[in-house]
Amino acid sequence: MSLVKGTGGFLDIAANLIPDGTYTIAVWYKTANAAGFESFFYYANTASNTVRIDNWGGKIRHRVDQAFGSGAEEDAGSVANTWQCVIGSMSVSDGVPRLVTDSAAVDAGGGTGAFQTPASPALRIFGRLDGGNQPANGGKFGMAAIYPAKVDATDEAHIVGGGNPDLLPSETSPIALWIDVAGLAVDGSDNVTSWTDQVGGLVLTPSGTVTADTDFAPVTYPTDTPTISNVDGDNAVNQGQLVNINVTDFTESITSGDIGGVAFPSIPDNDPADDVIQVRMPVTLAAGTYDVTISGATETDTISGVTYAITHQYTAPYAPVDSNSLFAGQSLTEDSYFRIVTPPANGTIDAATAEADSLWGNDVDDIYTPDEGFTGDDTVTLEILYADGTTAQWTATITVEEQIDTDPDAFTVDPLTNQALDQWVEFDPILVSGIDPGEQIAVVVSGTYVQYAVDSGSGYGGFSATSTNVQAGDLVKPRIRTIDDFSSEATGSISIGSESSSLSATTRAAVLPVLDTPVPNLNLGEEDVVSLDLDDYFSGASSYSLSGIPAGSGLSFTGSVLSGETNKNDVEASPYNLTATAFSADGSIQDVFEVTVVDDIAPTISIGAINTMDTTPTASGSAGDSDSLTLDLDGVDVTHTSSYNITPSGGSWSQQFPELAIGTYNMTLTGVDTAGNETVETATLQIVEPSTSPSSKLLRQLLRGSLRSSLKLS
């Protein structure tokens, strides 16, 4: 819109620049007293069609379309030095503003009246004060505003604008006007620079009522929600289609839109007066039902249930295409789709595979199969849908030459099992069949140590892994080298033309000895005789070994038998484990058993009988392997002790008795070895009275003298 500032305080709005619609006109005024206020009114064309605020009969009055002094004026309810407002509705049709007949004009005091429809096309807003008294009397006109009535009711947009009528907001905002009466400017201290400075708190409701708020909070105004009434009439659109969207309710230009979240390729230039905009549907959506959203700078609406149909279901290639493809020589762009208008008459196109594997730009042979026996030219007509919605059709010619069958019959090579280790093993031969006579197809093998030989009628040639060609009737014999391990699979494959089969050869399982019964643990004594045959516990063994026999053992192993007699070395090593290993040609198995040898032999000890006249005799004998000896003496007179603990030395022992009385004594010798084995031996000790005869006495003296001499000499 534009505003023309006329003489005498008039502000004229060019009628043809006001968009059709319903508007609300609001005038704010403020006066210090009635004498300084004359009138303010707006009208269309003639002064008789007015809404007036004036000083009539000593009161500030609000009149609607009444002659002065008619008595029909209504009290404006003016309050000194307080901003007040008069509002009314106005309709615009074909750019001509008209006051709405029979609609209410409501002021702060509650007065109402009827508007009349004017007959001329200009809207004039005019304000006048008593010019000579204006500054002194303090009468002021602050603002007049025109704004759309039909905007989103949830949008609490603030009316904005300055005190200069040449500084207007955008078309989508209310138009705020500062009234400069007859060139007399309001003094700067009272200049209204924004709505929130002086006119805050005037809440305009959809019914047209006004509420004054002396705190001057920010202004809000009633809004209505614009709606999209339909898309292309029936809310059904096609891929890439140019459709009409009804936007009659929008009061601003459409700036964006989408369907299902996918933006329209472009939004055409439009203005708030347009009832319909044309947009191009995107081409990338899947078929379905979607929401369509249209938006302006502040207004937006969504319509649901718009069905989107796919007309070009295949994705056009966008890259260098094969010179023998259906798209060769065509103009291709990104995000393009196509349909098959006329399919080939003498063959089929595998469209599902072509779409899934992106084969449309490949050689046509990848997706086209001619009918059996057909040769010559076949055609297919395609139509491409570009991202901008334009289309193009062309017919591609497919030349089918005489068909040669080089696809062999399928074959399967049976796997080999129970094969020898690390050997070449051969599979059954494969007969080449199903191809035209004289045509050649290649043999290719894969895998480690995989070869084949060919018999073309004169016997098999040498085996090789190198590819060669064969013809119908040839025999192809594959072979593979087995793994050097038991129960192991060697694998590979062989291809003859377009057919192939896997190759598999598994070596035999190892044949090992079997442990029928675990070898039992041996619990032996010293000097026990042992004979244990491993053949009694293993089967299938060709030989054995036995490890773990201690050094110096009385046992030995020969063949399959453990034999011998346990000895002290076995006792000292006890317990010990023996590992029996049974061997076959393919391997071995083991079993472990325990040998325990205990010392169960009592020590060999001796004690000799004594017959002596010596009253302090010495007893002695052998100790064997006794660890301890005890000598008990029992007789007629034992004055010191009857039991002696003797420590063996070098396998013997001796014990001198203290002075004993003449008589007979019993000696008991007990020997115990480290294993606790015990031996008891007994003997008699007899001490006799020396003889009293001279000869006896002389003999004893001589013997004693001789003994002493012998001791001295020695």
Phi, psi and omega in degrees: 000163175227157182235131179247122180272114181264183178281160176069019177087006180283142171237109184261134175256124179297118189295325185286355178259003177268119179297148176301144179153187179250133184233163173242133178252130180232137177235127176254140179218161180208134178218148179279330179202166184292328185293331183274357186249124178256293183197158170213134179206159169232151183203164175251114176071292188248153181291346181284337179260085189224161163242119189243148167233116184211176178264106183227123179066029178081005179237153170281117185238154178245119182237144179239107172056040178237148176290149180299136176076014181282349182085358181267004181294155178239146181294127181280351179066040185290142174240127185302138177060030180231131177292131178227166190223143169239133179233159175197163182264152178216137176251151177233125178226128184056032177081002182256119179281140178222138173289139185283125180292137174065015175269160187272142168250121188242131178245183183294335179272356176096003181288150179226164176191172184258142173269157173242155180279122180284165184253356184238165193270003185252143175250124182238132174250124188227136177225142179214135172246171172292101190308316184290332185259359192307304183293320185291319183279346173078017177284134184220139164256124186269301187213149162235144184222143171236129179213156181294142177272334185259086174225172184299120183294343180271355183266108180269059180290143179270140174287128183236162178149153182263186181281352181264120182295345177280348181257090185255149174290181179289171182295335183276354179256161173300152180262116181260130184240132173262126184268117177252103190279120175049035177078003180267107183283143171294143184296152190302331183292336181252011181294127179276117182258342176201164179302319185287347177291312189230339191246019182294159173081004178269098186266117181262117182267163180303333180280351177098001180283155183236137176241126179270140179228110185290348176281352177055052173292164180304146183278137168238165183214159184291144179226153175242156181269122175289149182229151171269114185285325177192164175244115179056031174085311186240011179058032176233124184231163178244162176305123177072007185286145172271115187236159176262135176240124182281118182235036184305322186284348181284140179252013180217166181294145177278129184245341181203164178188161179203165172232122181060029180084355177263118185296146172296143183307325178199157175247121181291159175301138180205167177224170185300339181282346182287132176270339185223139169239150178254128179230156179264128175292143175294164182253000190259000182281155169275157179299140180167190179248130188226170170266142172248129181240134177237138182221146167253203180294321181232343184259146178206153175206152180233135174245131183262167174076028177271118181276137182241120183252145177268124177255336181232094194276351184252148182273120180287142179291146175225088182177169173303127182254160180295144181294344179251024179268168178293341185256008181300130177083002181265155176280121185237137178227166178294157176055043176249149180230163182213166175227158176268109182285311179229115180287165178296144183274339188237028179184184180229148174252127179277080186294324182298314179291320180299320180288315183294324184255009179055054183256005186298330180271001180280175172305136184301335179299338181287340186232352184246134176236117180288156175296154181303123176086355182280137170223150180124203183259132173241151183231155175217134180256130182238152174230127181258142177246113181280166183298334180274006176092351179282158182231162175210141179242150172205161179245124179261138180257130179248116180266121181253114178276173179305129187279130178246129183271109175241018177265112183285166173293149179292151178217158178225131178263119181290141179290153177256141180229166176056044183265157178294158182281141171051052180225150170287127178236141186254143176266167176297145181292154180250126178273124177282120182212167175090359178248160181293144179304139178086343178282145182245140176228155188270147171255128180226131177243154177221155181117161179285129179057053173241130180220174176208160175229153184239135173246109180262016177121350181234027179098162182285137171278190180289155178283144181204156175260359182279136181295142175214173182257148177228166180235171177302137180095344178289151173253134180240120181248113177273156173216162181214151178265131184284164180283146178275056178198154183285149175052041182241143186254128170261134184232160176186196178206161176224133177242135174235105187064230183271358180254154181208165177210151175280159177237138182211131176222122183248132180286161181292161176283151178292139175260107184248157172301162181240132174273101183287318180219132178302140178295129184285155172290145182254126175245108191235162171252167178296136179073017173283145178270130184241140171209107182231123183254119181293338176298340179285348186240331179252155170227154178079012180267140175264341178198168181224160165223154180223120182242155177108001179290126184290156178298140178075008180295153174277001181254152177214162182235128178221129178067255179236007190243133169263123184215170179129188181235129182295151180223188183297327178297326176292322179296315183293325180279345186293142354275152177221155182260140173246132179255117179262125178244125178254129185250147167228181180294337184261352182157202185210162171226163184227158170215143182245133175226160186253141177243124177241122180240122181251151176280107180239022179256123179289149181292150178264115182233162178213155175213128183267151176290149182233133173227107189211157174268353181286124182276357173235062187288165176241128176261148180206169178174191180266148182254347183059221178258028178297143176266334178212149179231142175231127180246120178253135182241127183225121183193201187288328185207104174242103188270344184252286181216154180252359183220135182231130174267120188246135175264119181295156178213116177062029177084008179223176180207164174202153180208120176268136180270156172286182182304123180243152176283156178294130179160189183250136181233152173258127178252129178239120181251123179244123178246134180233129178269182185293337179276356180091004177288141188232140175229139180237127176234149180232157177202166183252138174246121180237122175253123186252158177287135176294150182288147181260353180292149181304319182295322179293316181296316179298319180299318181294320179295316179299318180297319180293318179296317178298320180295318180294319178300316180299320181293321179292318181295319181287000000 
